[in-house]
């Protein structure tokens, strides 16, 4: 996979893209496909952003749990 560019068409397949276009229309489907292509082109950045988001969600969950359980 290294050095190989993947597109939304590669990931979803032609049939799924056609169904998406029929369900959402050309304009909205084009926006989603464009966003997916950008995400696939920048996988390292996307992985980093999702990792940071995961850590932030865990911190928030721990704080909520502590406030719910610990009584002063």
matplotlib code that plots the C-alpha trace (Angstrom):
import matplotlib.pyplot as plt

x = [0.0, 2.9, 3.2, -0.1, -2.9, -6.3, -9.5, -13.1, -13.8, -11.1, -12.5, -16.3, -16.5, -18.3, -21.7, -21.6, -20.7, -23.6, -26.0, -24.6, -25.1, -28.7, -29.5, -27.9, -27.7, -24.6, -23.7, -23.8, -22.3, -19.5, -18.8, -18.7, -16.5, -14.2, -13.9, -13.2, -10.5, -8.9, -9.0, -7.4, -4.7, -3.8, -4.1, -1.2, -2.7, -6.2, -4.7, -3.0, -6.2, -8.3, -5.8, -5.8, -9.6, -9.6, -7.4, -9.5, -12.7, -11.1, -10.0, -13.5, -15.0, -12.7, -13.5, -17.3, -16.9, -14.9, -17.4, -20.3, -18.6, -16.5, -18.6, -16.9]
y = [0.0, 2.4, 4.8, 3.5, 6.1, 4.9, 6.7, 6.5, 4.4, 1.9, 1.7, 1.7, 0.3, 1.5, 0.1, 1.7, 5.1, 4.8, 4.0, 7.0, 9.3, 8.0, 8.4, 11.8, 13.4, 14.3, 17.4, 15.9, 12.6, 14.6, 16.4, 13.1, 11.5, 14.5, 14.5, 10.7, 11.2, 13.9, 11.7, 8.8, 11.0, 12.3, 9.0, 9.8, 13.2, 11.6, 8.9, 11.5, 13.6, 10.6, 9.5, 13.0, 12.9, 9.5, 10.7, 13.8, 11.7, 9.3, 12.3, 13.7, 10.3, 9.8, 13.3, 12.6, 9.3, 10.8, 13.5, 11.0, 8.6, 10.8, 12.7, 15.3]
z = [0.0, 0.5, -2.4, -3.8, -4.1, -3.2, -4.3, -3.2, -6.3, -5.2, -1.7, -2.4, -5.8, -8.9, -7.8, -4.4, -5.9, -8.4, -5.5, -3.6, -6.6, -7.0, -3.3, -2.7, -6.2, -8.1, -6.2, -2.7, -3.7, -5.4, -2.1, -0.1, -2.7, -2.7, 1.1, 1.1, -1.6, 0.5, 3.6, 1.7, 0.3, 3.8, 5.7, 8.1, 9.0, 9.4, 11.7, 13.8, 14.1, 15.0, 17.6, 19.2, 19.1, 20.8, 23.6, 24.1, 24.3, 26.8, 29.0, 29.0, 29.7, 32.7, 34.1, 33.7, 35.4, 38.3, 38.9, 38.8, 41.3, 43.6, 46.2, 48.3]

ax = plt.figure().add_subplot(projection="3d")
ax.plot(x, y, z, "-o")
ax.set_aspect("equal")
plt.show()
